[in-house]
Amino acid sequence: MAEVRVRVWRVEPHSFSLYLLVLLSDRREMLPMAIGLCEAMAIRSVLRPEEAVPRLSATHDLVREFISRLGGTLSKVVIDDLWNKTYFAKLHIALNGEVVTVDSRPSDAVAIALRMGAPLYATDSVMAAAKEAEESPESSPADDSAAPDFEDP
């Protein structure tokens, strides 16, 4: 499966309790996903540290600390599946000369990757499925013409 590099493009309110995280590829393809308020704030805390709420993202910081203290590095995050409108991701952790993959919610994986400076990827199949979902009449497409709210540091 081919992987496409993506970056955080936008994090914005979507409804009362959900936010929309939009990842953007170098090919200008969008990967929108609904995430919770806590995950949105954890992502924002890295992208806009001046707006961070102290101790809010402690779980993501804890995972970063575990990986680092065990001698590992986060080599990449890959959003590798979309099933029944739910995305799935994997953390690729280099540890003791091998790479260990750990399943993760994409929003958590993005928050951890931003904290550790790891690149974000999505598989071609996920990008294609997201594009199909975006073009379907029952979905609400994100406005590609709007200026980005957040970008990878």
N, C-alpha and C positions, 0 to 999 in steps of 0.2 A: 504494500500500500504506500503510495506516494504521500509525502507530508508537505503542507503548505505553511510557510511562516505567517503568523498572524500577530497582531498587536492590539492592545486595548485602544479602542477608538472613542467609545462613549459609555458612560454610566449615567443613567437618567431615570427619574421616576416613571413608572409604567402604570401603576395603580396604587391603591391605598397601602398595600403591604409588599408590593413587588417592584423591583427595579429592572431595567433593561440593560444588559451588558452587551455591547456590540463590539465584536472583534473584527478587524479589517485586515485583509491580506494585501500583499504588495500588488496583486492584480485587481485591487479595489473591489474584491468580493467581500460581502458582509456575512458575519456569522452572529445573528442576534439570539440571545437567550434570556429568559426571565430568571432572575435570581432574587434572593431574599434581601431584606434591608441590612441585616448584619454583614452579609457577604459584600454587599455594595459598599458599605462603610469601610470594611477591611481593605477593599481595593482602593477606595478613595484615599485612605490614610497613607498609602504609599505614594500615590500619584500627586496628592495635595497634602503633604504633611502638616502644613499650617492649619488645616481644617480638621486634623485628626482628633478623635476623642481618646484621651488616655485610657489604656488597658482594654479598649474595645476589642482589638484583634489579637488577644492573648493566645488563642488556640493556634492561629497561623504562625505566630512568633514561636510558640512552643514546638511546632513541627519543624520549623527552621532550625531551632536550637538542637532538637534531637538529631536531625540529619548531620548538622555540623559537628556536634560533640561525639557522634559515633564515627567521625572521620569521613563522612560521605559528602558528596556534592550533588546538587540537583542539576543534572545535565540538560533536561528539557521536560516540558509538559506537552502531552499530545491529547487533543480532543479527538477521540478515535471511534466514536459510535453515536448514532442518533437512532433511538428506538422509541416509538410511541410518544413523540414530541419531547423526549428526555435525552439530554446529552450525557455522555460518559467520557471520562478522561483518565489518563494515567500519568503518575509522576515517575520519571525515569531517574533513578538514584544510582550514581556511581559509588560503589563501596567495595573496598578490598579487591580491586582489579576486575570486578564484574558489575553489570548493570542490573539492578533490581527494579521491577515495575510494581507500582502500588496503585490500586484503583482509587479514584477520587471523584468527588463532584467537581465539575469544571470550575465553578465559582471559587471553591476552596483551592483548587489547583492553581488558578490564576493568581489568587492572593498570595499563595506560597511562592510561586515563581517570581512575582514582582519583588517580594522580600529578598529572594536569593539571587536575583539578577539572571534567572534562567530564561531561555527562549521559549516562546509559545508556538505550538504548531497545531494544525488540524489536518486530518486526512482528506484527500481529494473526495472520497465518498461522502464524508460529512459535509464538506463545502457544497457538493452537488445537491445533497438532500436538503440542506438549509436553503439553497437557492430555489429548489422546487417548492418548499414550504412557503417561502417568501412570495412566490408568484401565484400561489393558490388563492382563490377569492376569499377563503375563510380566515386568512392571516392578515395582520395589519403590518405592512412593510414599514421599515424604518426609513426616514427621510435622508437619502444619501447626499442631499445638497447642503445640509446643515453643517455648520462649523463644528469640529470636534470639541467635546467638553473636556476630555482627558486624553493624554497620550502617554505611551511608555516613556519613562525617563531615559 
